Amino acid sequence: MKALNIPKIDFVGRRVYAIIASAILIVVSIFSLSMNGLKLGIDFTGGTLLEVGYQQEVDLTAVRSTLNKANFHGANVQYFGSTKDILIRLKPQATSSAKLSSKIIHLLGDDVDIRRVEFVGPKVGEELTNDGGLAMLYALIGILIYVAFRFEYRFALGSISALIHDVIITLGIFSILQIEFDLTVLAAILAVIGYSLNDTIVVFDRIRENFLSTRHVDSEKIINSALNQTLSRTIMTSLTTLLVLLALFFLGGEIIHSFATALLIGVVVGTYSSIYVASSMILMLGISKEDLLPSEKEEQAVGNRP
C-alpha cells in the first residue's frame, strides 16, 4: 500500500472524547444491569416454551387473559414470525409436557397447532447460568495469558480492558431494551470476544512493528500511525461481517434474532474498542520502544540458533 493511500486521522488526539463516551456507556450499562437486570430466557430461569400456530390472526391480549384465568400467571406471550404464530413462555410447571400441551390446546381451542414444546427445569437453568458465567470468565483469563506471552503485559491489559468494555456495553444494551438473553446470546457474546480480540491483535501487531522499525520515540505518533495503517483492513472486515449479520437479523427468523442482535452490537462496539479503548489503555500504561526490545538473553538465544 502506498503511503499516499493511508489516511491521517488523529485517533489518539481524540481519545479523550472516546474515553468519556465509553465511560458514559459503561456507567449507563452497569446501572441498567443493576436495576433492571437481564431478561433471562427459560434456558436460565427454567420453565416451558410452547410454539403455537393458529389458522387465523390471533390477539395476544386475549391469549394472555385466557392463560391468566387458568392460573398460568406471569406467562409471556409474543408473536413468532407472523400474527398467526405465537410463543408462550410459562414458569416451571409440575405437570408433564404432554399434559401441559393438552391443557393449552383445551384452553386456546382445538384448532390450534402445538408445534414445539421445550422444558427446562429450574436446577438446569441455574447450572447453565453458572456455567455460562464461568465460560466467559475462563475465556477472558485465557486471553489475558495468551496476549501477555504473545506481546507484553501492557498489551494484555489493553486487550482485556477492550473485551470487558465490549461485554459490559453489549449486556447493557440487552438490559436497557429488555431483549431476551438465552444460550444463543451467550454464544454470541463469546463470539464477540473472539472477534474483538482478533481485531485488537492485528492493531497491536502493527503498533509493535512500528515501535521496532521507526526512529521516532513519540508513542502517540507511532500508535496513531498504526491505527491509520490498519484502518482499511478493520473497516472491510467489519463491513463484510455486518452484511452477513444484517441478513441473519432480517431474514433469519425469530429463533436467531437475539443471536444476530448481540453479534451486531458486539461487532460495532468491538471495532470501536480495538481502535480507541485498547490503544488508549496501552498509551495510558506508558508503553515505549524500550519495552518491546528483546532482552540480552533473547538476543543471545537467537544468535545461537543454527
N, C-alpha and C positions, 0 to 999 in steps of 0.2 A: 504494500500500500504506500502510495506516495505521501510525503509529508503534507502536501497541499490539500489532500483529501481528509486529513484528520481535523476534526472540529477543535475549537479552542474555547470551550465552555468553562467558566470558572466555577466548577463544582465545589472546590474546597472553600472558596471565598464566600459561598452561600450556605455553608454548613450550619451556621448559627440558626438561620431560619428553618432549616431542615430539622435540627435538633429540637427547636421549640415546637414545630408541628408534630414530631414524633412523641415528644413528652405529653402534649395535649391529648393525642390519640390514645396513648398508653393509660393516662390518668382516667380518661372517659371510659376506656375498656374495662379497667380494673374496677371502677365504680359500678358499672353496669353488671359486671360479673358478681360483685359482692352483694348488690341489691336485688337484681333480677335473676341471676344465675343463668344456666343454660336450659333450654327446653329439651330435656333428655327424651330420647325415643325409648320404645319398650325394650330395646336391646340392653339398656342400662337400668331402667326402672322396673322392668318386669311387667307382664300384662299380656293381653291378647290383641292381635291385629286381624281385622277381617276386611277383605276386599269384596264389596257387594255391587252387583250390576243390576240396573233397572231397565225395563222396556221403554220407559219414558223419562223425561226430566224429573228430578227429584228435588224437593225443598228440604234443605239441611235443617232448618228450624223445626220442621215437623218431625224429622227423624230424631233430633236431639230431645224433643219433648216426649216422644214415644219411649225412648230409652230411659229417660229420667223417671217416667211414671212406672217403669218396670224395675226400678231400683238400680239401674246402671248409672249411678251418679258419677259425674266427672268424665263422662265419655267424650272423646274428641272425635268430631265428625268433620270431614272435609272432602271436597271434590277430588277425584283422582283421574286426571286427564280429560274428562268431559263431565257434563252435568248429569249424565246418566250413570256414572260410576262414582262410588264413594269409598273412602277408607274410614273404618271405625276402629278407634283405639280404646280399649277397655282396661280398667285396673285389674290386677290379678284376681281370677275367679276360682272358686272351689270346684266348679263343675268341669267335666272333660271337654275337649274341643268339639266332639261330636254332639254332645248335649247342648253346648253353647250355640253351635251353628243352628241346631233345630229350634232353639228358643228364639234366636234372632230372626229366623225365617217366619216363625209364628207371629212375632211382633210386627215385622215390616211387611208381611204379605207373602203369599205363596208364589207370586210372580217374580220375586227377586232371585238372583243367582249368586250363591256364595262361591266366589272364585278362588279365594285363598284364605287360610286360617293359620296364623302363626302365634305360638305361645312361648313366652319366656318367663320362667319362674323368677321371683324376686331375688333368690340366692344367686342364680346365674347372672342376673343383671348386676348385682353387687360385685361379683367376681370379674365381670367384664369391665366394670368401671375401674377397679383396682388394677387389673392387668393392662388396661389402656393407658392409664397414667404412668405405670411403670415402664411400659414400652416407650413412651415419649421421653421419660427421664433417662433410660438406658441409651436411647438414640443420641441425646444431647451429650451424655458423658463420653460415649464412643467417639463422637465428632470432636469433642474437646481434646481427647487423647491423640486422635489422628492428626489434627491440624497442628498441635503442639510439636509432634515429631516431624511433620512434613515441612513446617515453616519455622515458626518461632513463637514463644508463648504469647507475645503481644498479638500476633495474628490469630492465635487460638481464641483469645478473649474477644477479639473483634468479631470473629465469625459467630461465636456463641451469643454475643450481645445482639447481633443481627437476627439470629434464629429465634431467640426469646422475644425480640421485638415483633417478628412476623407472627409467631404463635399467639401472643397476647392480643394483638390487634385483630387477627382473624377470629379468635374466640370472642373478642369484644363485639365485633360486628354481628356475630351469630346471637349474642346475648341481647344486643340492642334491638335487632329485628325479630328476635324470638323465632329464628329458624330452627327446625328440629335438628338436634345433634344425635346422630346414631353411629353405628360402626363404620358406615361408608364415609362419614365425615371425618372420623378419627383416622381412617386410612388416608384420606385426602390431606389431613394435617401432617402426617408423617411423610407423604409425598412432597408437600410444600417444603419441609425441612431439607429433603434431599435436593430439590430443585434450587432452593435459595443457596445451599452450601456450594453446589456446583458453580453457580454464577459468581459467588464470592471468591472461590478458589481461583477462577480464571482471572479475576481482577487482582487478587493477591500475587499470582504468578507474574503478572506484568509489572506490578509495583516492585517486587523483588528484583526482577531483571533490570528495571530502570535504576534502582538503587546501586546495583553492582556494575552497571555499564556506563553510567554518567559520572562526570566530574563534579557536577553540582552537589552541594550539600544541603540545599533548601528542601526539606522534606515535603513542604506544601506543594512546591512546583513539581516535584517528582511524582507525587500521588495524583495531582491534578492531570499531569501528562498521561499517566497510566489509565486513568478513568476515561479520558478522551480517546485513547488508542483502542480501548475495548468497547467503546460505546456502540459502534455499529454492530458488533457481534451480540452485545447484550440486547439491543433493540430487535434484531432479527430473530433471535431465539425466543424472546418474549412474545413477539407478534405472531410467529408461527404456532406457538403453544396456545396463545389466546384464541386463535382462529379455531383450533380443534375444540377447545373448551366451550366456546360460544356455540358451536354446533351441538355439543352434548347438552348444553344448558337449554337450548331452544327446541331441540329435536329428540333428545334422549329419553323424554318421558319423566314422570313423577318419581320413579324409583331412584334415579341417579341425579335428581335435581339438586338436592342438598350437597351431594358429592361434587358436582360441577361448580356449584356456587362457592364452596370452600376453596377449590382449586383456582377459580377466577380471582378471588380476593387474595389468595396466597401468592399467586404469580405476580400480580401487580405490586403488592406490598414487598415481596421478596426482591423484585427488580429494583425497587426504590432503595431498600435497605442495603443491597450489595454496593450501590453507588455511594450512598450517604452515611448510613449507620456504621457499617464495618470499617470503611476508610476513615471516618471521623474518629472512631474509637482507637485505632492504632496510632493516629496522629496525636490524640489526647494522651496516650500512654508513652509518647515520646520516642517513637521508632526512629532509628537513624541508620546510616550506611554501616557504621561500625557493628551494629547488632547483627547484621546479615553476613558479615565477612566470616569465612571459615576460620576456625581456630588453628593454632600451630600444629596441634596433634592431627587434625583433619587434613591439613595440607601435607603433612609428612606421610600420612597413610595413603593419600592419593599418589604422592610421588613414589612410594614403594611398590605400587601395583605393577605387575608385569605388563 
